[in-house]
Amino acid sequence: MTKAEFVQSVAKKMKLSKAQTAKIVDATLDEVKGLLKRGDSIAFTGFGTFLVTKRKSRKGRNPRTGATMNIPATSVPRFRPGKNLKTAVK
């Protein structure tokens, strides 16, 4: 499902225009992105938790040359599904 299809589906369920729904979806995603950027997490009870984890630096290998290289530490976004979501997907 694309974002446009998602917006259309939500707009139909909520009986709102696609433009209004697109603004709501964009604002929601921007807020989640902003929270993660600050290092915070956001939990939707029953659905899941968006959080940021730290990945340590590690050794890697250049697949083209085979030379070893250092991959720097970084922060990565993660999603941990909640119990209700796991049950619904089974």
Beta strands, then each sheet from edge to edge (+ up, - down):
strand 1: 42-44
strand 2: 48-55
strand 3: 58-61
strand 4: 68-71
strand 5: 74-81
sheet 1: 1+ 2- 5+
sheet 2: 3+ 4-
end
